[in-house]
Amino acid sequence: MPCTSPHGTWASPVTLDRLVEDVVGLSFPIATPAHVYWTEARPSEGGRQVLVRSPGRGGEPEEVIPPGFSARTTVHEYGGLCTAVHHDPAAGDTVYFSNFADQRLYRAIAGEEPSPITPEPPSPGAVRYAAPVLSGDGRHLLAVRERHGDPDVPAEVVNDVAVLATDGSAEPRVLLSGHDFYSHVTVSPDGRRVSWVSWDHPNMPWDGTELWEADLDVDGSCVRAARLVAGGRSESVTQPKYASDGTLHYVSDRSGWWNLYAAPAGRAARVLGPMEAELGLPDFVFGLSSYALLRDGTVLATWRRDGLDHVGVLAPGADAFTEVDCGFTYLTQLRSDGEGSCAVAVAGSATCPPSVVRMEVSGPAGLDVEVLRRSRSEVVDGEYLSNPQPVHFATEGGGVAHALFYAPANRDFVAPHGDLPPLIVTVHGGPTSAALPVLNYAIQYWTSRGFAVVDVNYGGSSGYGRAYRERLRGQWGVVDLADCVHAARHLAAIGRADGDRLVIHGGSAGGYTALCGVTFTDVFAAGASYYGIADAAVLAQDTHKFELHYLDGLFGPWPEAADVYRARSPAFHTEGLHTPLIIFQGLEDKVVPPAQAEIMVAALRENGVPHAYVEYAGEQHGFRRAESIRRTAEAELFFYGRVLGFAPADELQPVEIAHERRIGT
């Protein structure tokens, strides 16, 4: 029989060690006729990203790059896909990747030390490459390139598309230039055409982009007759791909939803399987892919509706996708395999961790799935796991906002009658991102201890159409905060959470909303900020090129809208900061520098508010080291226990809390 114990005090199998042990981050699967490749981010190796491959069914994954190398690009600072694979039936596969330490492109052949194919930059990271793609003859790579002059002056950063010899025998040359940004470079199956996406300041890629196509020399050395296919300043076009017959496909939100289109040469584009759902994703990183084109003309795609991912098949000539129940609520980075007969992806669910999978269409509504690699080899019993429940609720102005709600779940415990759980309002980053409907121990850590969690898809989040994304236009710090407040109040009002123990936490952009929540409202009993923004004006004046004008659409152009920035920056309103707060900060963070955290710490100290500040040497924007991830969860639980007045079951290393007092005192 389960024990009776107050919420927050339950003993959980989701231990601190489980957060970081036996876990890897999986991304960017690529298939050839011989292998499936993917990238593993390993907290146990200091966040090193290792390229591995599986030789096929039942085979054990093997590392492709040796220790000392990490496959990670920092183009746009956020990076993304940085690998390409050339398959030769006689010689086998040759892998190309960007190495994190110096950002040079390297060639890797099984059994050999990787060798650089791009020149040594004037300083490490001064010249960066992302999303490489092979030319038709396999002798050249086309890659997005980012060149930095003075890294402290974003205006001096130049982005273009370069072409370079795969054997490193020639200097990289400019293939495409003139726009502020490029992504999704792709080459047609016959190697004679190339398409790409470009955009310019002040747009972000989810605001407006252009899809271009041009004729390409067979060696990829030059383009001719460039032509605009789709897009503009108010249409977001992304993910161009060529079918085996040469038809160009792409995703556009011209209807208000990111849907799939086909543009046969010389003919008008047509929408494929239109739906009020999002088949696209915001291009924060390179290499996102929501559909796969199979050799026989079948389209396998994933789309997001009501916060959950769905999978479907569009048969040749069909008018609509046939949804397939494959057990996944999260599916991303979907790509055709090397032969066009099946696809690879990263997929998961509430009880299945993100996994590299191979999927083969079997009939109009069938899908055979093989799991090649799980991000965790062992998962705690499902009776300790909370399933996400899509919820919607009224918010400001008569609108409706969305979230994923996780109730407390632990088969060994029940709460005393009438005891409601503390609620953690989780604010995702971005802010044009979304809560992910997949097993996440960072959430289950809390729910298995008796907390409720609501992962809020506030206005501005992706997955609910363009109009919902644009609710945040000019309203960051207003709409997101209101939606988080209404989510918390809604769940308290219907008896799913203790209205006196509402907590808000988030990282980066989510950290900004969390700081707003504890500064501008009295709704929350505690908060946690991971590398959150305190002074938005500092971010507007000192940020990287990719996001240089991001805030124009969220607050207004700087400095014309300086009064708006100041009005919505917690750093200038700390007289209202009286909520206990714990702050976590990487000391090498260049996106949100430590000075942002220090402003809030000084205010907490001045106001006599209970607070803790945890710094991490060697960490950047987002914590990648196992010891940092573990310590953050431990310190946050200890902090909540002290300020909310409960005793966690765990033996926790204390964190120093200044001006400590208990809730209600």
Phi, psi and omega in degrees: 000143179291150177279151176264122183205144182300151175304139180096345184252007185286141173283134188236142172285348176276079185280171175301321179296322180295336179295331189236342181268150179053043180216139173223154173269130184250136180202160169053060173292139177227133182245142169239172177300342183256327189215164165244127180252152171202170180253135177245120173270121188246105176302328181292345177247033177070024180087009178302139179254115188252131175274124181232169178213153175247132183283354180143195186300123177081356182281152178275131177301146179228147180287140180261328179245142186278168173307146184100347177241146177221124184276092182204130176256154177242021172299137187063012183069324182276339175073220184129214183302129180220021183232156172213151182228130175253125181258126174241118183305331182270316186265347182091196185268142170242130185252141175237137183207156174270131180265130188300317189299317184240353179066015175279155173275138181236154173254132180234125176239137183310129178087358181239153175291134178303143181236139182288144176241002174241153183296156174293127182286164180299334173210153182304127178084002182288333177233122188235154181226145180217156172048054179293145178223144184277145172288171184301325181270358178075006183265350181226155173246140169253129184215146170291130182239144177230121182247130182250130171272266173271113184298345179273356181239094185303330182297341181270004177277130182243128176249138176205185172244125183251155173242136183216152180287135182291343177264003178074016186278352182221154177293145174300143178236152179286126175259317180225138178204172176111343176252160181291327185216152176223150173199174174052045173290129180217146183247139180294159182303327180273000177075010186260350179227154177224142175233159181201162175248138177221158175202168184226156173303145006269008184293148162262162186298337177273355175274303182194131179221170175236137173257122180244155174221148179211162172284144186233131172301148186301331178270004178074019188276336180201160179243154179219155173055051178295139183219141179281126181265316184196166172102177181171193186287344179235021175228124180265115179246139186205170172054053174291141176212150176258134172283171182297335178271004178093358179291130179276129175247155176200169178248132180222149176255027182299335178274355188101351178225141175290105179240169185265139180231152173239136182232082177299148183304128176078007181231158181292147178289151176225146180282143179248119178057057183299145180202156173272072180202165186256111175270350179252173179223153177292132186277067171290327181234162178282149169091010178292143184208123184249001180209160179227135178260117181269163189299326184274007179095356177289142175249127173253127187219160173234142178220159182248129177218132180055035175084356181241151179271145179234156181234139180208166182239132173248106181287154178305128179085352181284155181265343184215155176287142171262115182290141181243129177272099181250008176086001181259140171249000180218126180208128184213168176055050182275121182221149173294149176283181186293346182246355177077014181260342178209190185220162174237154183197172166253124186219158178189185180208190180295334181244357179243122181292161176309132186220147170280125183231152169250132183235133179235127180290129179233090183086179185292339183222026181240150180213117176268127186242132174239126178273121181266328182199129174262147177292340173225134179282334178232139179236140179297157181306142183299339179286355173257001187251142179259131179273137178290134178246115177298130177229153172226156188204156179290145179222192186303146175071018180077011180276179179235134177242170190228158178196168169249124182254134178241117177278157174303142182211119177193113186296343184271352187221150166228155179271154174301152180305130178087352180277116179264148184283148166297148183244128173260116174273111182266130182246114182288163180278191176125275358282002182273037180254208180197156171292137185260127184274063184218155180307123183222108181297338177295336173269314182295335174306320182277312185296327180285350175260001176104007173274152163263149180229135171238118181265105194272126170263074183296165177306131188111341180288152176275161178107355183232018178095164184296319182299322179291320176301320186279000171300335183272352183299119182072006188230021178293138185090352178245296182296312182297318180294316180299318181294322178293319178296315181292326176298314181296314181294322179299313182291327175291321183293328181265010174080023178262353183206155177279113183296344178268354181230058177265130183237145176235134175214157180183167181239145178060243176299324175294328175294325176298312180296323177297317178295322175297321182298322181272346181264319188260354179226166174245025184284327192258142179274342179195167179205164175218134178238125172256115178042048182276156182275124179257324180236101185296332180295324178298320179294322180294326184270339187219078177217175184280166189301317185304320183254018186302325180242014179303318184288345176303319182276348183258325177242315188139164181294143176264137007263005184303325182259032184303325181293327178291314178304315182293319183297330185254010180262117180306330183301335183261007183224035186288352174296339178266005184271103180227011181264132177306137189215138171243136185237133178241136187211132170277134186280351177250020180287119179259347177281309174235093187297159181304333180302331179296316179293321185294331176300314183288324178297318179297321180292319178299319179295316181296323183275355181069033183266138175302129182201163174218148180229122182240118181255150178231111173292140177086353179265147180252219182274097188104133186269128184245342183274140183303317184294328178288317180297316181295314183294324180298312180296319180296312183293322181293318177296316178302316182298312180297320179302318182288315187276336178265348173084042173225163183249106177301150179287338184286152168273108189249140171289121185297156169243142182290123180248116177280143178056042186294136170208161181269159179300138178087358181251000000 
